[in-house]
Amino acid sequence: MASLLSFSLPKAFVTRASSSITATDTASFPETLDEKFGRKGIAFFESADVPTVELTVRNGSSLKLQIPNGHVTSYKPKVYWKDNGFEEVLYTLPAKGTGAGSTNAKGGIGLVINELSEQNSKGSALKTSEWTVKDVDSDSIDALQVELGCSSETVEIIYVVSLYPLSMSTAVIVKNNGRKPIDLNTAILSHFKSKKRGGTGVQGLRGCSYCTHPPLSSPFEIMSSSEAMKSEDPGLFSFGWEPEKKQGIWSVQDVPITVLKHKLSRIYAAPPVERSKSFHASAPSKYEVIDQGRELFFRVIRMGFDEIYLSSPGSLSDKYRKDYFICTGPASMLVPVTVNPGEEWRGAQVIEHDNL
């Protein structure tokens, strides 16, 4: 199993190599995986006909990961001392329908990797096989980890999802086995659930440069690029509201807390022209998502990525359900990641909390 040697993840542990099992190996897929990889705190099953693994640590915190597409659909940590003190962090819309007209679950946490080419400068999804389970590991039941892998003719990707009592992490390793460099637009995008539209915000981005920018297109998106960039009517009593600036115009965050009541779609980072300089102000390595309605906050830590993506749906959230959500996470969108032949690139996101 891939080691996260260069990342200081909580209680990171070196993992072992192992053969993989795909979702189509046998008709009794969950049972086969349980025989090979099952252990206390790690359970394989099918949910809505999708092979899934659930991780549960000693204090009851848990997450669910859909195996074929590497989609984290639930993260429910213990955030209160009471017996039933668990809260869902992620905003996930369930899959709809069956067969040809069905749609996959949306939201949650999704890894997006788009490859740029001379024919498509905006990038398209990297064509790979489905994710397969490579291995799992654990440190007692206070740290659990599952490794997925997929590949194409020239690229090998490892995706490691880990759970701890007060945090979870998602880490990706991309290896170029081809003869030419590859350029990637990539992000780990998390959809955070929030109780109140007016009580949702992020803290820790003050002084950082940002610009309006659409999200990367992905199978997990709730808002499409066009929806994210469409202007909205702020409605009555929206004192102090200002429309978002046009794409490509840079500003600096001048308030300590960004209130996410209205629609926005931004990248926080040093402008590309500044990054070639010896000294420049980069995006913060961590920031906090605030859910005032539930009196909770979650710290987001980026590793290996140079940018932060942040969006909120504003009034568009009314078309989904009563809870509000935002989408955020580490990204490399304005300046692609270049992986040379024989080299690898690593990126990661950690979500942690001190709510207890």
RACORJO-V242888 format. One record per residue. N is the residue number from 0. RES is the residue in one letter. OMEGA is omega in degrees with one decimal (* if undefined). Layout:
BEGIN
n | res | omega
N | RES | OMEGA
N | RES | OMEGA
END
This chain:
BEGIN
n | res | omega
0 | M | -174.4
1 | A | 178.0
2 | S | 176.8
3 | L | -171.2
4 | L | -173.9
5 | S | 180.0
6 | F | 177.2
7 | S | 177.5
8 | L | -178.4
9 | P | 176.8
10 | K | -178.1
11 | A | -179.6
12 | F | 179.1
13 | V | -174.2
14 | T | -169.8
15 | R | 176.3
16 | A | -179.0
17 | S | 175.7
18 | S | -176.0
19 | S | 173.4
20 | I | -179.6
21 | T | -177.7
22 | A | -176.9
23 | T | -177.6
24 | D | -179.0
25 | T | 177.2
26 | A | -178.8
27 | S | -173.5
28 | F | -177.8
29 | P | -179.8
30 | E | 179.1
31 | T | 178.5
32 | L | 178.7
33 | D | 177.9
34 | E | -174.3
35 | K | -171.1
36 | F | -174.1
37 | G | 176.2
38 | R | -178.1
39 | K | 179.9
40 | G | -179.6
41 | I | -176.0
42 | A | 177.5
43 | F | -179.9
44 | F | 174.5
45 | E | 177.4
46 | S | -175.7
47 | A | 178.1
48 | D | 178.5
49 | V | 176.4
50 | P | -171.5
51 | T | 172.2
52 | V | 176.7
53 | E | 176.1
54 | L | 179.4
55 | T | -179.6
56 | V | -170.3
57 | R | -176.1
58 | N | 176.2
59 | G | 176.7
60 | S | -174.0
61 | S | 169.9
62 | L | 177.5
63 | K | -176.8
64 | L | 173.8
65 | Q | -170.1
66 | I | -173.1
67 | P | -178.3
68 | N | 177.3
69 | G | -173.2
70 | H | 174.5
71 | V | -174.3
72 | T | -179.5
73 | S | 168.8
74 | Y | -173.7
75 | K | 179.6
76 | P | 172.8
77 | K | -176.2
78 | V | 177.0
79 | Y | -177.9
80 | W | 179.4
81 | K | -173.7
82 | D | -179.2
83 | N | -172.3
84 | G | -178.4
85 | F | 178.6
86 | E | 175.6
87 | E | -179.6
88 | V | -169.9
89 | L | 175.3
90 | Y | -177.1
91 | T | 173.7
92 | L | -176.0
93 | P | 176.7
94 | A | 179.9
95 | K | 173.0
96 | G | 177.8
97 | T | 176.0
98 | G | -172.3
99 | A | -177.2
100 | G | -176.0
101 | S | 174.8
102 | T | 179.1
103 | N | 174.1
104 | A | -178.8
105 | K | 178.3
106 | G | -178.9
107 | G | 175.5
108 | I | -178.7
109 | G | 172.9
110 | L | -179.2
111 | V | 176.4
112 | I | 177.7
113 | N | -179.7
114 | E | 177.0
115 | L | 178.8
116 | S | 178.0
117 | E | -179.3
118 | Q | -176.6
119 | N | -177.5
120 | S | 178.5
121 | K | 177.2
122 | G | 175.4
123 | S | -176.6
124 | A | 177.8
125 | L | -176.4
126 | K | -179.1
127 | T | 172.4
128 | S | 173.3
129 | E | 175.3
130 | W | 175.2
131 | T | 177.7
132 | V | 177.7
133 | K | -178.8
134 | D | 171.3
135 | V | 175.5
136 | D | -179.4
137 | S | 172.1
138 | D | -168.6
139 | S | 172.0
140 | I | 174.1
141 | D | 177.4
142 | A | -177.8
143 | L | -174.5
144 | Q | 173.8
145 | V | -179.8
146 | E | 173.6
147 | L | 177.4
148 | G | 172.1
149 | C | -175.8
150 | S | 170.0
151 | S | -179.6
152 | E | -174.3
153 | T | -173.6
154 | V | 173.8
155 | E | -177.0
156 | I | 174.0
157 | I | -179.6
158 | Y | -175.9
159 | V | 178.9
160 | V | -174.9
161 | S | 179.6
162 | L | 178.4
163 | Y | -177.4
164 | P | -176.5
165 | L | -178.4
166 | S | 170.6
167 | M | 179.3
168 | S | 173.5
169 | T | -176.2
170 | A | -177.7
171 | V | 174.2
172 | I | 179.0
173 | V | 179.7
174 | K | 179.3
175 | N | 178.6
176 | N | -178.0
177 | G | -177.6
178 | R | -178.8
179 | K | 174.8
180 | P | 175.0
181 | I | 177.9
182 | D | -174.4
183 | L | 161.9
184 | N | -173.1
185 | T | 179.0
186 | A | 167.3
187 | I | -171.1
188 | L | -178.5
189 | S | 176.9
190 | H | -177.6
191 | F | 176.5
192 | K | 178.5
193 | S | -174.4
194 | K | -175.3
195 | K | 178.5
196 | R | -178.3
197 | G | -178.8
198 | G | -177.9
199 | T | 179.8
200 | G | 173.4
201 | V | -179.5
202 | Q | 176.8
203 | G | -179.1
204 | L | -178.6
205 | R | -179.9
206 | G | -178.2
207 | C | 175.4
208 | S | 177.6
209 | Y | 174.0
210 | C | 175.9
211 | T | -178.0
212 | H | 177.9
213 | P | 177.0
214 | P | 170.4
215 | L | 176.3
216 | S | -178.7
217 | S | 176.4
218 | P | -174.8
219 | F | -172.1
220 | E | 170.5
221 | I | 173.5
222 | M | 175.3
223 | S | 179.0
224 | S | -178.6
225 | S | 177.6
226 | E | -178.2
227 | A | -175.7
228 | M | -178.9
229 | K | 179.9
230 | S | -179.0
231 | E | 173.6
232 | D | -175.5
233 | P | -179.9
234 | G | -179.4
235 | L | 173.8
236 | F | 177.7
237 | S | -177.6
238 | F | 178.6
239 | G | -179.7
240 | W | 175.0
241 | E | 179.4
242 | P | 177.3
243 | E | 178.0
244 | K | -179.2
245 | K | 179.7
246 | Q | 178.9
247 | G | 178.4
248 | I | -175.4
249 | W | 175.4
250 | S | 177.2
251 | V | 178.7
252 | Q | -175.1
253 | D | 177.2
254 | V | -176.9
255 | P | -178.8
256 | I | 175.6
257 | T | 178.4
258 | V | -171.6
259 | L | 179.6
260 | K | -175.9
261 | H | -177.0
262 | K | 171.4
263 | L | 176.5
264 | S | -171.0
265 | R | 166.4
266 | I | 174.2
267 | Y | -176.8
268 | A | 168.6
269 | A | 176.3
270 | P | -177.6
271 | P | -178.4
272 | V | -179.4
273 | E | -170.5
274 | R | 178.5
275 | S | -179.9
276 | K | -178.8
277 | S | 179.8
278 | F | 175.0
279 | H | -179.3
280 | A | 179.4
281 | S | 176.8
282 | A | 178.2
283 | P | 178.2
284 | S | 178.2
285 | K | 177.4
286 | Y | -173.0
287 | E | 173.0
288 | V | -174.3
289 | I | 172.7
290 | D | -174.5
291 | Q | -178.1
292 | G | 178.6
293 | R | -179.1
294 | E | -179.1
295 | L | 170.0
296 | F | 179.7
297 | F | -178.7
298 | R | 178.7
299 | V | -178.6
300 | I | 179.3
301 | R | 177.2
302 | M | 175.4
303 | G | 177.8
304 | F | -179.0
305 | D | -172.3
306 | E | 174.1
307 | I | 173.8
308 | Y | 179.6
309 | L | 176.0
310 | S | 173.5
311 | S | -173.5
312 | P | -176.2
313 | G | -177.9
314 | S | 179.4
315 | L | -179.2
316 | S | -178.0
317 | D | -177.4
318 | K | -177.2
319 | Y | 178.4
320 | R | -168.3
321 | K | -179.0
322 | D | 178.0
323 | Y | 177.4
324 | F | 168.5
325 | I | 177.6
326 | C | -178.8
327 | T | 177.0
328 | G | 179.1
329 | P | -174.8
330 | A | 167.8
331 | S | -172.7
332 | M | -178.8
333 | L | 177.0
334 | V | -175.6
335 | P | 173.1
336 | V | 176.8
337 | T | 178.5
338 | V | -178.5
339 | N | -179.8
340 | P | 179.2
341 | G | -179.1
342 | E | 177.4
343 | E | 176.6
344 | W | -178.4
345 | R | 175.3
346 | G | -177.2
347 | A | 172.5
348 | Q | 173.7
349 | V | 171.2
350 | I | -179.2
351 | E | -178.9
352 | H | 175.1
353 | D | -173.8
354 | N | 177.6
355 | L | *
END
